[in-house]
Amino acid sequence: MISLVAAISRTNQLGYQNKLLCHLPNDLRYFKQITTSGDHNIVVMGRKTFQSIGKPLPQRINIVLTKDKDFHCRGVFVYHSVEDVLKQYKNYGECKPNLWIIGGQTIYNQFMPYADRLYITLIDHEFEKADSYFPEITNEWKVVSEQYNPADENNPYDHYFRIYEKS
């Protein structure tokens, strides 16, 4: 299963200056829960996303996709093309791992055609500043699950956890 995971605004805003749009502890917990449940979870991210996180994510195999042939980091596997990642993924045979695509914008755009599911935290807000955007979610995608989460003292915006599948 190939899934894209993102927190986005009502207008598909994704981030600003290589940071998330806002701090939503609910979303961070949800992200950890879905990307660590089950066996064989692989997270795929771009180099800038990896550098913004600052370290490999625990309990997951970490793949960094970058054009930089000199990039190396302990604790992560480095690939230089989507095709290489997909080829390795297909080599797992029947024991297919969960492949979680976690950003940024370029990586989402590259993997969108291969995705089976989208795990979207929709933040019910439009932010003043954004410089990266999630790809358009076309009507080939259908919402199969939605959970509303109201704003509270720790989470400044109403938000929804939505799961989409290709129809």
C-alpha positions as CSV (number, residue, x, y, z in Angstrom):
1,M,0.0,0.0,0.0
2,I,1.4,3.4,-1.0
3,S,-0.1,6.2,1.0
4,L,0.5,10.0,1.0
5,V,0.3,11.6,4.5
6,A,-0.1,15.4,4.8
7,A,-1.6,18.2,6.9
8,I,-3.0,20.8,4.6
9,S,-5.1,23.9,4.7
10,R,-8.5,24.4,2.9
11,T,-6.6,25.7,-0.1
12,N,-4.0,22.8,-0.2
13,Q,-1.3,24.9,1.5
14,L,1.3,22.6,2.9
15,G,4.1,24.6,4.5
16,Y,6.2,27.7,4.7
17,Q,10.0,28.0,4.6
18,N,10.3,24.2,5.1
19,K,8.1,24.1,8.2
20,L,4.5,22.9,8.8
21,L,1.8,25.5,8.6
22,C,1.1,25.3,12.4
23,H,1.6,23.1,15.4
24,L,-1.2,20.6,15.8
25,P,-0.4,18.0,18.5
26,N,-3.4,15.9,17.4
27,D,-2.0,15.6,13.9
28,L,1.5,14.7,15.2
29,R,0.0,11.9,17.3
30,Y,-2.1,10.7,14.4
31,F,0.9,10.8,12.0
32,K,2.9,8.6,14.4
33,Q,0.0,6.2,15.1
34,I,-0.7,5.5,11.4
35,T,3.0,5.4,10.2
36,T,4.0,3.0,13.0
37,S,1.1,0.6,13.2
38,G,1.6,-2.8,11.7
39,D,4.8,-4.3,10.4
40,H,7.2,-3.1,7.8
41,N,6.5,0.6,7.7
42,I,8.7,2.8,5.4
43,V,8.6,6.6,5.3
44,V,9.7,8.3,2.2
45,M,10.6,12.0,2.3
46,G,12.7,14.5,0.4
47,R,16.0,15.8,1.7
48,K,14.6,19.1,2.9
49,T,11.8,17.4,4.8
50,F,14.4,15.1,6.4
51,Q,16.6,18.0,7.4
52,S,13.6,19.9,8.9
53,I,12.8,16.8,11.0
54,G,16.5,16.5,11.9
55,K,16.8,12.8,12.5
56,P,15.4,9.4,11.3
57,L,11.9,8.7,12.5
58,P,12.0,5.8,15.1
59,Q,10.1,2.5,14.5
60,R,10.1,3.1,10.7
61,I,12.5,2.5,7.9
62,N,13.5,5.9,6.6
63,I,14.1,6.7,2.9
64,V,15.4,10.1,1.7
65,L,14.8,10.8,-1.9
66,T,17.2,13.4,-3.2
67,K,19.0,14.5,-6.4
68,D,22.1,15.3,-4.3
69,K,24.4,12.3,-5.1
70,D,26.7,13.4,-2.2
71,F,23.9,13.2,0.5
72,H,24.5,10.5,3.1
73,C,23.2,10.1,6.6
74,R,23.4,7.3,9.1
75,G,20.0,5.6,9.8
76,V,18.4,6.4,6.4
77,F,18.5,4.8,3.0
78,V,19.1,7.3,0.2
79,Y,17.6,7.0,-3.3
80,H,17.9,9.3,-6.2
81,S,14.7,8.5,-8.2
82,V,11.1,7.6,-7.6
83,E,11.6,4.6,-10.0
84,D,14.4,3.3,-7.7
85,V,12.1,3.5,-4.6
86,L,9.3,1.8,-6.5
87,K,11.6,-0.9,-7.8
88,Q,12.8,-1.7,-4.3
89,Y,9.2,-1.7,-3.0
90,K,8.2,-4.2,-5.6
91,N,11.1,-6.5,-4.6
92,Y,9.4,-7.1,-1.2
93,G,7.0,-9.6,-3.0
94,E,4.0,-10.7,-1.0
95,C,5.3,-9.2,2.2
96,K,4.6,-5.7,0.9
97,P,5.5,-3.0,3.5
98,N,3.4,0.1,4.0
99,L,5.0,2.9,2.0
100,W,4.2,6.3,3.6
101,I,5.1,9.3,1.5
102,I,5.5,12.2,4.0
103,G,6.7,15.2,1.9
104,G,7.5,17.7,0.7
105,Q,5.7,19.2,-2.3
106,T,8.0,17.7,-5.0
107,I,7.9,14.2,-3.4
108,Y,4.0,14.3,-3.1
109,N,3.8,15.4,-6.8
110,Q,6.1,12.5,-7.9
111,F,4.3,9.8,-5.9
112,M,0.6,10.9,-6.4
113,P,0.1,8.8,-9.5
114,Y,1.2,5.7,-7.6
115,A,-0.8,6.3,-4.4
116,D,-3.5,3.9,-3.2
117,R,-4.6,6.1,-0.3
118,L,-4.3,9.7,1.0
119,Y,-4.3,10.4,4.8
120,I,-5.0,14.0,4.9
121,T,-5.3,16.2,8.0
122,L,-7.4,19.1,6.6
123,I,-6.9,22.2,8.7
124,D,-10.0,24.3,8.5
125,H,-8.1,27.6,7.9
126,E,-6.3,29.5,5.2
127,F,-2.8,30.7,6.2
128,E,-1.3,34.1,5.3
129,K,2.0,32.6,4.2
130,A,2.7,29.4,2.3
131,D,5.2,28.5,-0.3
132,S,4.5,24.8,-0.8
133,Y,1.2,23.1,-1.7
134,F,-0.2,19.6,-1.8
135,P,-1.3,18.3,-5.2
136,E,-5.0,18.8,-6.2
137,I,-7.2,16.0,-4.8
138,T,-9.2,15.3,-7.9
139,N,-12.6,13.5,-8.0
140,E,-10.9,10.2,-8.7
141,W,-10.4,10.2,-4.9
142,K,-13.3,9.4,-2.6
143,V,-13.4,10.1,1.2
144,V,-13.8,6.7,2.9
145,S,-13.3,8.0,6.5
146,E,-13.5,11.3,8.2
147,Q,-13.1,12.4,11.8
148,Y,-13.8,15.9,13.0
149,N,-11.5,17.4,15.7
150,P,-12.5,20.8,17.1
151,A,-9.9,23.4,18.1
152,D,-8.9,23.3,21.8
153,E,-6.3,24.7,24.1
154,N,-3.5,22.7,22.3
155,N,-4.8,22.6,18.8
156,P,-5.5,26.1,17.5
157,Y,-7.7,25.1,14.5
158,D,-10.6,22.8,13.7
159,H,-9.3,19.9,11.6
160,Y,-10.4,16.7,10.0
161,F,-8.6,13.4,9.6
162,R,-9.7,12.2,6.2
163,I,-8.8,9.0,4.4
164,Y,-9.2,9.0,0.6
165,E,-9.1,6.0,-1.7
166,K,-9.0,5.9,-5.5
167,S,-12.4,5.2,-6.9
